[in-house]
Amino acid sequence: MIWKMKKGDLIKFTTGRYKDMYATTTSGKYVHRFMDSEDWEMVSHGMGEYAGKFGSAFNVVFSDGGTRNKIDASKNSFVIVTTEDMRSSAEEA
């Protein structure tokens, strides 16, 4: 459901490094150039135009402490938590 996500949505990660964590989105989806250590080595040797991979990203603030992070959308799935979801959770408790 990443295509329907917008700034200010409460989301719950369903896969990836942040599975079962809640966060609030602080941006919409945007294109980001992801770089790892090999890519930075390419940059240092004058081949920066070949370094990195482009993909969708978005920013979040995690609910368990306020940590901010840039999320690689291809590595993390999530669901948008709706008002109905919050109501049904409160009724179950």
Residue frames as a rotation matrix with the C-alpha (Angstrom) as fourth column:
MET 1
0.554 0.832 0.000 0.00
0.832 -0.554 0.000 0.00
0.000 0.000 -1.000 0.00
ILE 2
-0.345 -0.785 -0.514 2.95
0.746 -0.562 0.357 2.36
-0.569 -0.261 0.780 -0.36
TRP 3
-0.695 0.045 0.717 1.27
0.592 -0.529 0.608 4.23
0.407 0.847 0.341 -3.22
LYS 4
0.348 0.903 0.251 -1.52
0.481 -0.401 0.779 5.46
0.805 -0.150 -0.574 -0.92
MET 5
0.163 -0.364 -0.917 0.81
0.973 -0.093 0.210 6.54
-0.162 -0.927 0.339 1.89
LYS 6
0.392 -0.053 0.918 1.08
0.324 -0.926 -0.192 10.25
0.861 0.373 -0.346 2.59
LYS 7
-0.672 -0.680 0.293 2.81
0.032 -0.422 -0.906 12.52
0.740 -0.599 0.305 5.08
GLY 8
-0.472 0.438 0.765 1.35
-0.860 -0.421 -0.290 12.15
0.195 -0.794 0.575 8.56
ASP 9
0.470 0.659 -0.588 0.09
-0.519 0.745 0.420 8.55
0.714 0.108 0.692 8.22
LEU 10
0.069 -0.371 0.926 0.57
-0.876 0.422 0.234 6.08
-0.478 -0.827 -0.296 11.06
ILE 11
0.367 -0.009 -0.930 2.06
-0.687 0.672 -0.277 2.88
0.627 0.740 0.241 9.65
LYS 12
0.504 -0.258 0.824 2.95
-0.554 0.635 0.538 -0.56
-0.662 -0.728 0.177 10.99
PHE 13
-0.239 -0.687 -0.686 5.82
-0.967 0.233 0.104 -2.43
0.088 0.688 -0.720 9.35
THR 14
0.758 0.596 0.266 4.96
-0.600 0.796 -0.075 -6.01
-0.256 -0.103 0.961 8.34
THR 15
0.807 -0.583 0.092 8.34
0.583 0.763 -0.280 -7.16
0.093 0.279 0.956 7.00
GLY 16
0.362 -0.774 0.519 11.96
0.163 -0.496 -0.853 -6.15
0.918 0.394 -0.053 7.02
ARG 17
-0.581 -0.796 -0.168 14.23
0.370 -0.074 -0.926 -4.74
0.725 -0.600 0.338 9.69
TYR 18
-0.865 0.267 0.425 11.42
-0.474 -0.710 -0.520 -2.79
0.163 -0.652 0.741 11.40
LYS 19
-0.425 0.743 -0.516 8.79
0.135 0.616 0.776 -5.58
0.895 0.260 -0.363 11.48
ASP 20
0.154 0.705 -0.693 5.96
0.865 0.242 0.439 -4.97
0.477 -0.667 -0.572 14.01
MET 21
-0.629 -0.369 -0.684 7.14
0.657 -0.723 -0.214 -1.42
-0.415 -0.584 0.697 14.75
TYR 22
0.538 0.827 0.164 4.91
0.828 -0.481 -0.288 1.66
-0.159 0.290 -0.944 14.43
ALA 23
-0.648 -0.715 -0.262 5.98
0.621 -0.695 0.363 4.94
-0.442 0.072 0.894 12.86
THR 24
0.553 0.736 -0.389 4.53
0.337 -0.625 -0.704 8.18
-0.762 0.258 -0.594 11.54
THR 25
0.108 -0.500 0.859 5.52
0.993 0.011 -0.119 9.24
0.050 0.866 0.497 8.05
THR 26
0.169 -0.140 -0.976 7.14
0.354 -0.915 0.193 12.67
-0.920 -0.378 -0.105 7.81
SER 27
-0.555 -0.271 -0.786 7.33
-0.614 -0.505 0.607 12.78
-0.562 0.819 0.114 4.02
GLY 28
0.738 0.664 -0.118 5.69
-0.541 0.478 -0.692 11.35
-0.403 0.575 0.712 0.98
LYS 29
0.547 -0.526 0.651 7.45
0.576 0.801 0.163 8.90
-0.607 0.286 0.741 -1.30
TYR 30
0.718 -0.391 -0.576 10.47
-0.615 -0.743 -0.263 10.23
-0.325 0.544 -0.774 -3.19
VAL 31
0.837 -0.509 -0.201 13.39
0.220 0.649 -0.728 8.92
0.501 0.565 0.655 -5.27
HIS 32
0.714 -0.650 0.261 16.63
-0.574 -0.330 0.750 8.39
-0.401 -0.685 -0.608 -3.35
ARG 33
0.409 -0.697 -0.588 20.09
-0.454 0.404 -0.794 7.23
0.792 0.592 -0.151 -4.37
PHE 34
0.944 -0.061 0.324 21.10
-0.258 0.474 0.842 4.44
-0.204 -0.879 0.432 -1.96
MET 35
0.335 -0.914 -0.229 24.85
-0.571 -0.004 -0.821 4.01
0.749 0.406 -0.524 -1.50
ASP 36
0.984 -0.147 -0.104 26.81
0.174 0.637 0.751 1.31
-0.044 -0.757 0.652 0.33
SER 37
0.459 -0.870 -0.178 30.54
-0.118 -0.259 0.959 1.14
-0.880 -0.419 -0.222 1.12
GLU 38
-0.188 -0.518 0.834 31.43
0.776 0.442 0.450 -0.23
-0.602 0.732 0.319 -2.34
ASP 39
0.561 0.471 0.681 29.59
0.791 -0.548 -0.273 2.68
0.245 0.692 -0.680 -3.96
TRP 40
0.945 -0.250 -0.209 31.52
-0.126 -0.872 0.473 5.21
-0.301 -0.421 -0.856 -1.87
GLU 41
0.045 -0.960 0.278 34.76
0.236 0.280 0.930 3.51
-0.971 0.023 0.239 -2.93
MET 42
0.044 0.050 0.998 33.71
0.994 0.098 -0.049 3.95
-0.100 0.994 -0.045 -6.56
VAL 43
0.927 0.331 0.176 33.09
0.341 -0.940 -0.025 7.65
0.157 0.083 -0.984 -5.89
SER 44
0.659 -0.721 -0.215 36.53
-0.177 -0.426 0.887 8.06
-0.731 -0.546 -0.409 -4.34
HIS 45
-0.327 -0.789 0.520 38.09
0.389 0.389 0.835 6.55
-0.861 0.476 0.180 -7.48
GLY 46
-0.721 -0.025 -0.692 36.29
-0.432 -0.765 0.478 8.88
-0.541 0.644 0.541 -9.87
MET 47
-0.890 0.432 -0.147 33.45
0.122 0.536 0.835 6.54
0.439 0.725 -0.530 -10.92
GLY 48
-0.838 0.540 -0.077 30.65
-0.060 -0.232 -0.971 8.16
-0.543 -0.809 0.227 -8.93
GLU 49
-0.363 0.736 -0.572 28.29
-0.929 -0.334 0.159 8.25
-0.074 0.589 0.805 -11.90
TYR 50
-0.268 0.217 -0.939 28.11
-0.358 0.882 0.306 4.43
0.894 0.418 -0.158 -11.73
ALA 51
-0.953 -0.237 -0.189 27.67
0.085 0.389 -0.917 4.19
0.291 -0.890 -0.351 -7.95
GLY 52
-0.738 0.653 0.172 24.51
-0.413 -0.235 -0.880 3.48
-0.534 -0.720 0.443 -6.00
LYS 53
-0.731 0.644 0.226 21.03
0.636 0.524 0.566 2.35
0.246 0.558 -0.793 -6.81
PHE 54
-0.814 0.526 0.248 17.96
-0.529 -0.847 0.058 4.48
0.241 -0.084 0.967 -7.14
GLY 55
-0.598 0.673 -0.436 14.72
0.623 0.732 0.276 3.54
0.504 -0.106 -0.857 -5.44
SER 56
0.249 0.795 0.553 11.68
0.005 -0.572 0.820 4.77
0.968 -0.202 -0.147 -3.56
ALA 57
-0.691 -0.438 -0.574 12.16
0.602 0.091 -0.794 6.08
0.400 -0.894 0.201 -0.06
PHE 58
0.377 0.724 0.578 10.18
0.080 -0.647 0.758 7.88
0.923 -0.240 -0.302 2.63
ASN 59
-0.694 -0.645 0.321 10.97
-0.193 -0.263 -0.945 9.35
0.694 -0.718 0.058 6.05
VAL 60
0.385 0.812 -0.438 9.47
0.298 0.340 0.892 8.27
0.874 -0.474 -0.111 9.37
VAL 61
-0.411 -0.377 0.830 9.57
-0.784 -0.318 -0.533 8.98
0.465 -0.870 -0.165 13.10
PHE 62
-0.461 0.192 -0.866 9.26
0.247 0.965 0.082 5.81
0.852 -0.176 -0.493 15.18
SER 63
0.408 0.800 0.439 6.64
-0.280 -0.349 0.895 5.78
0.869 -0.488 0.082 17.93
ASP 64
0.780 -0.082 -0.620 8.85
0.527 0.620 0.581 3.99
0.337 -0.780 0.527 20.47
GLY 65
0.234 -0.727 -0.646 11.27
0.799 -0.235 0.554 6.83
-0.554 -0.646 0.526 21.08
GLY 66
0.763 0.195 -0.616 11.22
-0.048 -0.934 -0.354 9.40
-0.645 0.300 -0.703 18.33
THR 67
-0.327 -0.916 0.233 14.03
0.196 0.176 0.965 7.99
-0.924 0.361 0.122 16.20
ARG 68
0.559 0.438 -0.704 13.95
-0.563 -0.422 -0.710 9.41
-0.608 0.794 0.011 12.66
ASN 69
-0.357 -0.687 0.633 14.94
0.090 0.649 0.756 7.29
-0.930 0.327 -0.170 9.70
LYS 70
-0.151 0.221 -0.964 14.91
-0.969 -0.228 0.099 7.13
-0.198 0.948 0.249 5.91
ILE 71
0.067 0.301 0.951 13.16
-0.211 0.936 -0.282 3.93
-0.975 -0.182 0.127 4.79
ASP 72
-0.845 -0.301 -0.442 13.99
-0.513 0.220 0.830 1.97
-0.152 0.928 -0.341 1.63
ALA 73
0.061 0.998 0.027 10.54
-0.925 0.067 -0.375 1.08
-0.376 -0.002 0.927 0.31
SER 74
0.241 0.016 -0.970 11.82
-0.698 0.698 -0.162 -2.00
0.675 0.716 0.179 -1.54
LYS 75
-0.616 -0.595 -0.516 13.09
-0.060 0.689 -0.723 -3.62
0.785 -0.414 -0.460 1.68
ASN 76
-0.951 0.297 -0.084 10.22
0.087 -0.002 -0.996 -2.84
-0.296 -0.955 -0.024 4.07
SER 77
-0.463 0.879 0.112 6.51
0.342 0.060 0.938 -3.60
0.818 0.473 -0.328 3.71
PHE 78
-0.970 0.192 -0.149 3.90
0.066 -0.384 -0.921 -1.90
-0.234 -0.903 0.359 5.87
VAL 79
-0.175 0.960 0.217 0.21
0.888 0.058 0.457 -1.27
0.426 0.273 -0.863 6.35
ILE 80
-0.677 0.087 0.731 -1.40
-0.200 -0.977 -0.068 2.08
0.708 -0.192 0.679 7.00
VAL 81
-0.736 0.431 -0.523 -3.14
0.672 0.367 -0.643 2.07
-0.085 -0.825 -0.559 10.39
THR 82
-0.446 0.675 0.588 -6.65
0.169 -0.582 0.796 3.48
0.879 0.454 0.146 10.00
THR 83
-0.528 0.364 0.767 -9.01
-0.798 -0.522 -0.301 5.00
0.291 -0.771 0.566 12.55
GLU 84
0.580 0.783 -0.222 -11.12
-0.681 0.616 0.396 1.83
0.447 -0.079 0.891 12.37
ASP 85
0.161 -0.621 -0.767 -8.05
0.251 0.777 -0.577 -0.29
0.955 -0.100 0.281 13.22
MET 86
-0.799 -0.487 0.353 -7.38
-0.157 -0.398 -0.904 1.85
0.581 -0.777 0.242 16.31
ARG 87
-0.112 0.853 0.510 -11.04
-0.968 -0.210 0.138 1.60
0.225 -0.478 0.849 17.42
SER 88
0.675 0.389 -0.627 -11.16
-0.331 0.919 0.214 -2.18
0.659 0.063 0.749 17.03
SER 89
-0.262 -0.842 -0.472 -7.89
0.295 0.396 -0.870 -2.54
0.919 -0.367 0.145 19.01
ALA 90
-0.767 0.017 0.641 -9.28
-0.529 -0.581 -0.618 -0.39
0.362 -0.813 0.455 21.81
GLU 91
0.280 0.953 0.118 -12.50
-0.909 0.223 0.353 -2.43
0.309 -0.206 0.928 21.94
GLU 92
0.458 -0.180 -0.870 -10.54
0.018 0.981 -0.194 -5.68
0.889 0.074 0.453 22.18
ALA 93
-0.587 -0.809 -0.041 -8.50
0.122 -0.038 -0.992 -4.40
0.801 -0.587 0.121 25.12
